[in-house]
Amino acid sequence: MTGSTGLPAADLRIVRDLARRVMELAQSEEYERRRQRWRDVNELRRPDRAPVWCRPAGVWREIMPESDLLCEHPSCRNVERVLRRDLYKEWVGDDHIREPWWPVSAVIRPQEEPTWGLPVHQSIGSTEQGGFRYYHPIETPEDYEKLRVPTFVYDRDATERAAAQMQDILGDAMPVRIEGRPPLVPQLGAYLEQLRGMAPLMEDLAFRPDLVHRAMAKLTEGVLNAMRAAEEAGVLTPNNHEPMFCSDPVNDPPAEGPVGLHNLWVAANSQEFDTVGPAMHEEFLLSYQKMLFQSFGRVQYGCCECLSNKTDIVLGIPNLRVFVSSFWTDLEEAIEACGTDYCIMWRQSAAQVTLPDTLDDHREHLEWGLSRLQGHPYQVVLRELETLNGREGRLRDWAQLGIEIAEKYA
């Protein structure tokens, strides 16, 4: 049986029931306390305690296999999946937040496909555990000439159709809001790695630096085109309501209507340049990223790479607010460099959390780190999880442990 939307009535009942439950959480006093915690730390104010947050990532296939979903229609299944993940995160009990609306991304697409003139993300092998291999289309130095600078166009009709379809699915259970972001971000190292591959890229840095510079210039111009297209289309919306980025409004955005890039957060990193020295990192990557960062109001930099010997160049990023100190970055060096002028996102080791029989060693690790971070603005974040190793309650246990120690050193 289908409803007036043409979608299965049973699917709509499932999705709307879940949406009402999530709406109740999003509008709760507890979620507002969590938002205030994030806002305080990202505004360099002293929160009641540091935010503690995890992103399951690849673990979702263990936590919530597709066979557990009840909806039959693909669109309804997609919504069901997201809402059930929100409810699972509430069970975990970390500082998860979400807003009381369903976001629909404004459709801003390249005028020609593929984006860079060469195909990327073409799989040539994967594993059930999340491993993968991609085909890298720049196979020879000569192939760099095939790299194209993309331009972009806003598709208003596609955006409005997507928003209308989502409102048909959710009905009056949850409002729908169109959210606008640039379709490309300053992840220049990631884009080039996808095109060339890690080993050839490292060889080119050493022996063909002119080719890398030319490629980075094209990638930078492409990202700038994406940024300009989104801003000129008038579809940008604030993004200071998400975990990690939640903050006060950035640079006094207008009360109504579109905002500018200077009102937005942006995140980027240098994972592909982890083994590259500071001078080459700045010459071949960061100098180009800085041209893009300067348009945004707030910047988060770093991910899983070690930045221990690169704090000076990272702290030179315009509008930097969050310095990501990975498990491999020397935390004490990061604290000394950042002081209280930046928020430190202290990333945890997924393996240390999920593989051992107990969290005893991780407790010692958190005690050590949070005792040193005391008095500094910081977040405690666990990401890049690919397995729970059969430990179904481990994320909940981790969240409780992290919150306990964060309260101790608040």
Stockholm file with secondary structure:
# STOCKHOLM 1.0

chainA/1-410         MTGSTGLPAADLRIVRDLARRVMELAQSEEYERRRQRWRDVNELRRPDRAPVWCRPAGVWREIMPESDLLCEHPSCRNVERVLRRDLYKEWVGDDHIREPWWPVSAVIRPQEEPTWGLPVHQSIGSTEQGGFRYYHPIETPEDYEKLRVPTFVYDRDATERAAAQMQDILGDAMPVRIEGRPPLVPQLGAYLEQLRGMAPLMEDLAFRPDLVHRAMAKLTEGVLNAMRAAEEAGVLTPNNHEPMFCSDPVNDPPAEGPVGLHNLWVAANSQEFDTVGPAMHEEFLLSYQKMLFQSFGRVQYGCCECLSNKTDIVLGIPNLRVFVSSFWTDLEEAIEACGTDYCIMWRQSAAQVTLPDTLDDHREHLEWGLSRLQGHPYQVVLRELETLNGREGRLRDWAQLGIEIAEKYA
#=GR chainA/1-410 SS CBCTTSSBHHHHHHHHHHHHHHHHHHTSHHHHHHHHHHHHHHTTCCCSSCCEEECCGGGHHHHSCGGGCCCCSHHHHHHHHHHHHHHHHHHHTSSCCCCSSEEEECCEEESSSSTTSSCCCEEEEECTTSCEEEECSCCSGGGGGGCCCCCEEECHHHHHHHHHHHHHHHTTSSCEEEECCCSSCSCHHHHHHHHHCHHHHHHHHHHCHHHHHHHHHHHHHHHHHHHHHHHHTTCCCCCTTSTTTCCSCSSCCCSSSCCCGGGCEEEECCGGGTTSCHHHHIIIIIHHHHHHHTTSSEEEECSSSCCTTCHHHHTTSTTEEEEEECTTSCHHHHHHHHTTTSEEEEECCHHHHHSSSSSHHHHHHHHHHHHHHTTSCEEEEECCCCCCTTCTTHHHHHHHHHHHHHHHTC
#=GC SS_cons         CBCTTSSBHHHHHHHHHHHHHHHHHHTSHHHHHHHHHHHHHHTTCCCSSCCEEECCGGGHHHHSCGGGCCCCSHHHHHHHHHHHHHHHHHHHTSSCCCCSSEEEECCEEESSSSTTSSCCCEEEEECTTSCEEEECSCCSGGGGGGCCCCCEEECHHHHHHHHHHHHHHHTTSSCEEEECCCSSCSCHHHHHHHHHCHHHHHHHHHHCHHHHHHHHHHHHHHHHHHHHHHHHTTCCCCCTTSTTTCCSCSSCCCSSSCCCGGGCEEEECCGGGTTSCHHHHIIIIIHHHHHHHTTSSEEEECSSSCCTTCHHHHTTSTTEEEEEECTTSCHHHHHHHHTTTSEEEEECCHHHHHSSSSSHHHHHHHHHHHHHHTTSCEEEEECCCCCCTTCTTHHHHHHHHHHHHHHHTC
//
